[in-house]
Amino acid sequence: MISVQQIHKKFGKLEVLKDFNLEFESGKSYALMGPNGSGKTTLIKIILGMVIPNAGDILVKGKSIKGSFAYRSDIGYMPQIGRYPDNMKIGQLFSMMQDMRPEIKKYDMALATEFGLMDMLDKPMHTLSGGTRQKVSASLAFMFCPDILILDEPTAGLDPIAVEILKTKIIHEREKGKLILITSHILSELDELTNHAIYIHEGKVFFNDTTESLKDITGESKFTTAIARLMEWSLKKKQIKTELSHV
Amino acid sequence: MFKLLKYALYDIVKSRFALLYTLFMVLVAISIYQVSEDMSKVSLSLLNIMLMIIPLISAIFATTHFFNNLEFTELMLAQPVKRRDVFLSQILAVIFVLSMAILIGFGAPMLLWGADASVLILLAIGIGLSVIFAGLAFLASVLTRDKAKAIGISLSFWIYFSLVYDGFVLYLIYSLADYPLEKPTLALVFLNPVDLGRIIMLMQLDISALMGYTGAFFQDFFGSAKGILLSSAVMFIWMILPVTAAMRVFKRKDF
């Protein structure tokens, strides 16, 4: 469904993604992991067209995203930090986003209702707490029943009840056969929500396979320890490199 | 596009700035109308204030608006809309507020106390300068990631076109006083929108006689149909150029 082809991105001198290739297929849910600054958010922003790569191409549903914008109506995106116009009220924000997608008439307001947002539609965005903003972001991502869901640290800042509601919703959507892409640092959560692990290290794909084979390869029975092992390996690989270069 | 513009306008019209700026314009116009009865004196005083204030406020306001609305811009970029439309809706909203402030602020007192053609040209020049400096400010904003830096660049545009450039032209004329400089100065005027606006306006008033031979030459040029056409065309190019340059950068910018 999404095909990342030889993406290359530099910020100044810093190479964030080098010759980056990935395939995301529908019906699978992916855990995108990696240390801070490994390029996860950049990859997501490139898929959304917010960051423009220096080279390479992205195909969404078989079509290149270059110069295209319509494909974004197939993507529900929940940003890491949802930032919204201060003067706008929640209800206005919802109706504005609905206005941006005139072709979609059916709205999935289940998440907004469960989060209790429907009772505070006339609250301005700048009065909301960080957690409530996250709830708004989540509701917007799921509102248009998109085929692709990209969730950047979805549960950060949410209270335990809201986390459960969101997780149930994600699992529910996954069972409908949608493509789900989640980045998070909370590994237990990724274990529950995803069946495919992608580990990025220094702008390259270090691991890309199902969760089962991850456990097999690392010889660990738990997802969290398997990932910890993977991180160790990736760091060791770096150390060996630096040691060699000193010789 | 129109939907985006609607939401951008909705946000900007509600801001306190729109109201304050309009009020300020009204106050300036009223006070000048109180001082003199003579229409051409009024236009001249309004012109002098306008040429200083409008570029400054347009530049500062457009820059701060761009950065204050960065969240909105980022939000829109993740939606199924064109990048071009996101940019245009932002800058058109800014231009709309700036122009309305001039139209209402200067226009309302004119309706009350009368106006002539020269005052209408004054309004047009004010709007033109607003567009130019809003465009330059957006250009400065898309070229940097830092708000303070962008404001600095916008301010230097203002200082350059309002002060430095005039000093440079004066120096040139003074040191080359022995040569016929009518045509070079005409060309130099076209390279600065603030000066261009000033000259177009001055030629509408009957004070060019005070400016000697160059004044007569300018009167001859800007009074003719060819001159009017050319100067408005150049003004128009000045309005389009920064906006398109800023849009080109915006289309390739990372958010």
Interface residues (C-beta under 8 A of the other chain):
Chain A: F11 K45 L48 G49 M50 V51 I52 F69 A70 Y71 R72 S73 I75 Y77 P79 R83 Y84 P85 N87 M88 M96 M97 D99 M100 R101
Chain B: K3 Y7 D11 K14 S15 N69 L70 E71 F72 E74 L75 M76 L77 A78 Q79 P80 V81 K82 R83 R252 K253 D254 F255
